[in-house]
Amino acid sequence: MPAATEGAIRLPAVHLILSDAGCEALIAEYGRVQTLEAARALLAELRAMLLAAREGGAAATMAGPQDTSIPSLLAMLAARLREQNTSPLRPVFNLTGTVLHTNLGRALLPDSAVQAVVEALRWPMNLEWDIDTGKRGDRDSLIEDLLLELTGAEAATIVNNNAAAVLLMLNTVALGKEVIVSRGELVEIGGAFRIPDVMTRAGAVLREVGATNRTHLKDYNEAAGPQTALMMKVHTSNYAITGFTKSVELDELAPLAKQRNIPLAVDLGSGTLVDLEQYGLPHETTVRETIEAGADLVTFSGDKLLGGPQCGIIVGRKDLIAQIKKNPLKRALRVGKLTLAALEPVLALYRAPDLLPERLTTLKLLTRPAAAMRAQAQVLRPVLQAALGAGYTVSEEAMMSQIGSGALPVDQLHSHGLVIRPAAEGRISNALGVLEQRLRALPLPVIGRVAQDALWLDLRCLQEHQQQRFTDQLSLLSA
């Protein structure tokens, strides 16, 4: 083997790279162990590439690294370490038009909740410690009084999400027994999780009544028997059945459940603590309305219309909640101090409903005036057009926002934003796909939606304090 060829695959020893003055900053930031491992991996990859280049001839040589000096290797090492230490959980700009977007984390927390979480991260907290008595306490007590005040329920408990709340409730009240549910309410939520499947895992026996589109009160009455542990209504917040339909309202079903001495549970799903109509939004049944209508147990989410952290809340009769809290599954499904730290200040905001649109981030976004988004679009359109160049046309247009895929998905809100279309005819989908990928590749990814041969950027969720960060990175699109 010729000596010149031998020399072509020689690389600096790893100790020479780590002892170079240029590596000091990397060791200081990432630590010597991680830097050493990354350097070894880099050299192994380069050695393999150079060997392949030597064996593959001139064409393969062009594909291999051309500069293997220590400064060049340090630059590659720095890039590797930077990528290796970039968190996969990243902030993004949600310009999809869906405010409570399941895949983008749903509700954004208000500043009061954010500060409470930071405090909980830095300090030990009285999570299960009663400061007055100096004895062990109950973590639910940190938020129970607020929940009772806001919902009118007798008792409350909290778990890690609403599916867990339904699971725990069914496993406690209806283990091995029947639960009566209308066929029209056997919902499926995101990720193919279905009410019948949750019931099976909870150990309950589903007793379907009625038809998909029509269920009557007599259907519940005829199905009730010695094996019936629960009557249950599931709020169909993620779809709507229209046309020739009939469902039994809660105030109609509650007297029957009481007469038959069967607890009545309602899974509200998204759940809201205030009448949204007072803020110009579509009406959604509140938790208090559900309790007052006769529900014995109500389950709902914390990170949808309520505007708080991910959690599942169960409120209702004191005796039933006490049973639920004694279930061994409660410990497996309980929340930690960060969730409670975030939830308490969010619930506290509801004591001042007149100030809620200013202070609760979710409601602030849902009630944002279209005129404000129109003015924002007029400012951003020329900046984005300049960044994209002549290959695309950017217009500012009216559009419709969605409250959430699992929270009032049918109801839409008048919004405004930017619409991007390829300037040249033909290959539209490819041009839009390339642009969508470029936007997602920005340091702070921009997530829009492709529809009607255009890329739509709904500005409802682009808050004013975020606008500068959005525009600062647009220049990277033209690089």
Secondary structure by P-SEA (a helix, b strand, c coil): cccccccccccccaaaaaacccaaaaaaaccaaaaaaaaaaaaaaaaaaaaaaaaacaaaaaaccccccaaaaaaaaaaaaaaaacccccccccccccccccccccccccaaaaaaaaaaaccccccccccccccbbbcccccaaaaaaacccccccccccaaaaaaaaaaaccccbbbbbbccccccccccccaaaaaaaacbbbbbccccccccaaaaaaaccccccbbbbbcccccccccccccccaaaaaaaaaaacbbbbbccccccccccccccccccccaaaaaaacccbbbbbccccccccccccccccaaaaaaaaaccccccccccaaaaaaaaaaaaaaccccccccccaaaaaaaccaaaaaaaaaaaaaaaaaaacccbbbbbbbbbbbccccccccbbbbbbbbbbbbccccaaaaaaaaaaaaaaaccbbbbbbbcccbbbbbcccccccaaaaaaaacccccc
